[in-house]
C-alpha cells in the first residue's frame, strides 16, 4: 500500500475512533475511502496488498455502520502475519545496522540502492524508511505535504523549467483573417536551484539493550524522531524561501490582529487562474485566532469546517497548517494564499543517510543516531510573472 493511500485510510480510521462520531464524519469517511481507491494502481497491486486493503476497508465500513445504528456488517478478521509482507532483505539489513551499528551492513545497503558507500560512513536508508519519514513530516507540516516533489539523481546546481500562462487568452479570427502577433507569446522560464544543501539532525540516543531488543520498533522510533527534527529545520527554510519570493498581496489594517477584510483582500490579489488549487498557509495559532473572530451579534465570522482530507477550511479553501509560519505580529507575514503546490521541494535520490555512533557512547551503554538528508526548495516564479502565491503583510 503506498504512503498516500495509507495516510487516507489512517485519517478515516481516526474519524471512526472519535467519541463524537457523527453523520457528517460518516460523509467525510466515505470521501476518504473514495480518494483512497483512486490511489490504487492496478498494475502493481499485489495479492498481499489486496488482502490487507480489503480487511482494513471492511473493518472501517463495519465500524461506521455500527456507530450509525445500521445493520451490523461482519468484521473481516485481520491477521497481521498472514497479510503483512515479510520485510525485504534490504529492510532486514537496515534494521540490523540500526541495532548493532556494525558497518559491515553498509556495503550491502549501498549496493542494493545502486549507490556507493557514503562519505560519512553511514547507511543509506531504504525506501520503506524514507516513506515513513515523508508521511510523518506531512502530518506535521501541511506546506511540506502540498509542495511539489522533484527528485534528482544528484545535488548539483540545476535549472527547473516553469510555465506562466495565467493571463494569455484566445480570440476569434474572422474567415480569411490573419492572426494577430501583438499578443504576448507563451515562453518557458527557469528557476535556479543551487548546490543542494545537506540537513543534519541532532543526536538521538538509546540504551544498547533497547536497541537490540527484537520487539522494539527502532525503525519507527527513529523515523518519528528524525521527522520532527528535520521538519523544524527544512520547514523553516521552506517558509523563509516562500515568504521572501512571494509578493505582498495585501496589508492588514491592524498590526497585531487579522480582520476578515484582510483575508478577502489577499484572496482577491491572487490571479483566478490559481484558484482551482488555492489554499491558505498559516500556523495553528493564527488559524485559531481567525476562527475566534465574531460579529457584533456574537456569531462566528468563519464557521469551523474541514474538507474531505480532514484539513481545516477557511472561505471554502483548505488551510495548510505549518508550525514554521510566523506568528501574527507587527511587520510579520503570518498568512499566505494561492497555489502552494507551485513550491518545489527538491530531494536528492538516495540521500537520506542514517549514521550510528557506537564508540563515542559506549561508556554510557548507549548507541546514538543522527540523520542527513539533501533537500532544497524554491517557488516556481519568473521575474515579472504573475505569482501563484500572495502574502498578507501585517501592518507595522
N, C-alpha and C positions, 0 to 999 in steps of 0.2 A: 504494500500500500504506500503510495507516495506521500510526501510530507504534507502537501496541501490538503489531500483527502483526509489524512489523519487529523489535521487541525480542525477541519469542518465537523467531523464526527465527534471529536472531543468537545467542541462547543455545543453540539446537540445534546450530548450526554450531560454536560454541566447544567443546561436548562432543565432537563428531565429531573436531575437530582435536587433542583431548587425546592425549598419547602413552600414557596409561594407560586408554584407552577400554575399557570392559567391557560385559558383558551388562546390568548394572544401568544403565549410562549409556544403553544402547540403549533400555531401557524409559522412561527419562526423555525421550529424544529423541522417542519415539512420543507421550508425553504432551504435549510442547511442540507437536508438529505438530498434534495434535488440538485443542489450545487455539487455535493459530493459525488453524485452519479456522473456529472459532467467531467469530473477529474479522472475517471477510469479510462484507461487506454486499452481497448480490447485486443490490440496486437501484442501487448506484453503482459496481459493479465494471466497469472499462473493459477493453477488449481488450489494451491495453498492460500493465495490471496482471496480467491473467490469464496472459499470456506470461511475464512476469517471475517471478510466483509459481510457475508450473509448472516453469520452468527451475531455480529455486533449490531447490524441494522435491525435484525429481527428483535433483539432484546430492547433496543430503543423504541421501536414501534409498539411492542407489547407493554412496556412501562408507560408510554404515553397514553395508550388506551385504558390502562388500569387507573391512572390518575384522573382521567376524564370520565370514569364510570362506564366505559363502553364494555362490550363483551370481551372478556379476558382472552388474550391471544396466548398461545403456547410459547413459552420462552425456549429459545433454541439453546441447548447446552453448549457451553464453550469450553473446550479442553485445550489449554494452552500448549501442552506438549504435542497435541495432535495437529493443531492448526499453525502454530508458530514455526517458521522455518528455522532449521538449525543454523547457528552462527557460521558464517563463511570462514574459511581458513584465514583470510585477511583479518577479519574481526577477532578471531581467536588469538592470532599473533599480536595484534594491537593490545588486547586485554592482558596478555602475558607480559608484554613490555611494561604496561602500567603497573602491574602487580609486583614485578621483580626489579624493574629498572635496568634489566640486563640488555646491553646494547647489541647482543647477538641477533635480536629480532629486527633491528633497523634495516639491514640489507634486504631481508625478506619483504618488509613493508614497502621499502622504496622500489624494489623490483616489481612488486605487484601493482604499484601505482604508476609504473612507467617512468619513474624519476630516479635520479641518483641520490646517494646519501646526502642528507642536508649538512650544510656547513657548520651548523650549530650543534651537531651531534644528537639531535632529537629525532623523533619518529614522525613521519607524515601521517596525518590522521586519515583513516578510511572514510568513504562517503557516508556510511551509516552514522559515524560520529559527527561529521560535518552537518548532516541533515538535522540531527538533534540540536546542534548549535543554531542553525538557521531558524528552526521553529521556535526555540526558546527566546532568541533575540526578537523575533517578530512579535511574540506575545508581550514583550516588554515595551517595544518601540513600534508604534504604528507607522511612523515615517519610514523606517527600515523595511517594513513589510510592503509598503506601497511603491518604493523606489524600484526602477527597472534594473534587472541584473545583467551585467556584462561580464562574462568570464573570458579571461585572456590567458594564453599559454605562458606568457612571460610578463614581467613587470616593467619593461622598458617604456620610454615615452612613446605616445601614440596619439593619433587623431581619431575622433569618433564622428562620423557623418550625421548631420541633423538636417531636418527639413522644416521650414516655417511656411505654412500656406494658410495662415489664419485670415488673410484679408483679400486674397485674389478671388475672382469670380468669373463666370462665363457671361456671354452676351449673344443676342440673336444676330445672325448675319443674313442680310437680305439676299434673295436669289440673285446670282451673278455678282454679288457684292464681294468686296475684298476684306480680308481680316485686318483688324487694326493692330498695329505694332506699338501703340502708345502705352499699353498696359505693362505692368511690371512682370518681368519674366520670373519663373519659378527656378530658384537656384538652391543647390545644396550648400550648407555651411559645415563647419567643423568646430568641435570643442576639443581643446587640447588637454590631454592627460599627461602629466609629467611622470617621472620615475615613481612607481607605486611604492608608498612607504610601508614599513613593517610595524605592526602594532604588537606590543608585548604586555601580557597581564602581569600582575603581581603574583607572588608565590602562594600556592595552596599546599598545605602540609597536613599529613595524617600519619597515624602510627603504622609501623610496618605490619603489625598483626592485623589491623583493619584492612590494609591494602591487600594482604594475602588471603583474606577470608573469601572463600568462593561464593558465599551468599551475599556479599556486599557488592552492590552495583557501582563499582568505581567509575565505569564509563559514564553513567548517568550523573553521578555527583560532579565529576569534573566538567561535563558539558554544561551543567547548570551554573557552576561557579564561574567558568570562563565566559559564558554568555552574558552574565551580569557585568563582569569587568570589561569585556570587550565593548559592550553597548555603551558604557559610560564614556569611554574614550572615542570610539568611532562615531557614536550617535552625536556627541557634542561637536565633532569635526564636521559631520554632515550638515547639522543645523547651522553651524557657523558659516559654512560654504553657501548654503541656500540663502541665508539672510544677507550675505554680502553680495550676492549676484541678483537676487530678485528685486525689482524696483518697488518703491513705496507706492501703493495704490491709493491709500487714504491715511489721514492723520486723525487721531482720536480727539474728541472735544476736551476731555479731561486727562490729566497726567497719570493718575493712579487708578483709573477705572475705565471700563469699556461700556459704552452705551449702545443700544440696539441700532441707532443710526450709524454708528461707526462700522458695524458689521455689514450693514446694507451698502455702505459706501465702498468698502474694499471689495465686496462681491461684484458690485457694478463696474469696478475698474478692470475686471478680467474679461478678455475677449470671449464672446459667446461660443466661439469655436471650441473652447476648452471646457465648457460646461458639462458635456456628457460624462467626463471622468473627473470632474472637480470635487475637491474635498477641502476640509479645514485641517489645519495642523496647529496644535496648542498643547499645553501641559494639562494635567488633570485638574490642578488648582484653578487655572484660568477657565476651564470649562465649567467647573462648579460655580465659579463666580458669575458667569454668564447665565447659567441655568437658574441662579438665585434672583435674577432681576425680576421685579414685579411692577405692574401697572399701578396707577393711583387707586384703583379699586382693590388691590391686593392679589390680583391674579398673576400667575407667572407669564412672562412675556414669551418665553420659549419652552413649551412643554417637553419634558424628557421623553426621548424616543430612541429606538435602535433600529438598525437595518437588518437584512437577512443574515449578515455575518456577525450579528450581535454587537456591532460597533455603534457608539452613540451618534446621533444625528443632530444637526443644527440647521434650521431652514431647509430641511429635507436633504441636505448634503452630509455625507459621512464625516465624522471627526476622527482624525488620526492623532491619538494621544502619544506624545513624545515627552519623556522626562527631561530631555535636553533643551526643550523650548524655554526661552526666558520667562520669568515671572512678569506680571503686569507692574510696570514702574515707569517713571518719567524717562522718556527717550528710548525705551526698550521697544523691541518688535516682538510682541507676545503672540501674535496671530498671523498666519499666512493662509491664503486661499487660492485655489487653482488646481491645475492638473499636476499633482505631486509625483505621478509616475514619470514625468519628464525629467526627474532627477535620476541619474545613472549611478548605481553602485558598482564599481569595478572591483572584481576579485580575481586574483591570480590563481589559476587552477593548481590544485595540489600544493597550496602554500600554507595550509593550516598545519602547524607543527607543534607537537607536544614534547616538552623536554622534562626529563626526570632528574632529580638531584638526590643521589643516594649517599655519597660520601660526605657531603657538607652537613647533612642532618643525621648521620649515622650515630653520633654520640648521644643524640636525643631519642634514638629509637624510632626515627621518623623517615618517611620518604616524601619528597616535595615535588611539585609540578608547576610549570608555567607554560603558557601557550604563546605562539607567534602566528600572525596572520597578515597577509599583504592585501590591504583593502584601501580603496580611494573612492571619491565621489565627485560628481560635477553636475551642474544644471544644464540641460540642453537649451542654450540660449545664444543666438547670434547677436553680435553688436548691431544695434539699431532695429532688431527684430521685435515682434510682439512677444512679451514674456508670458509663459504659461502659468506663472505663479506671481501673485502680488502680495505685498506685506502691509499689515496695519501697523503704523508707527505711532507709539504713544506720544502725546503732547509733552513737550519738555517745559 
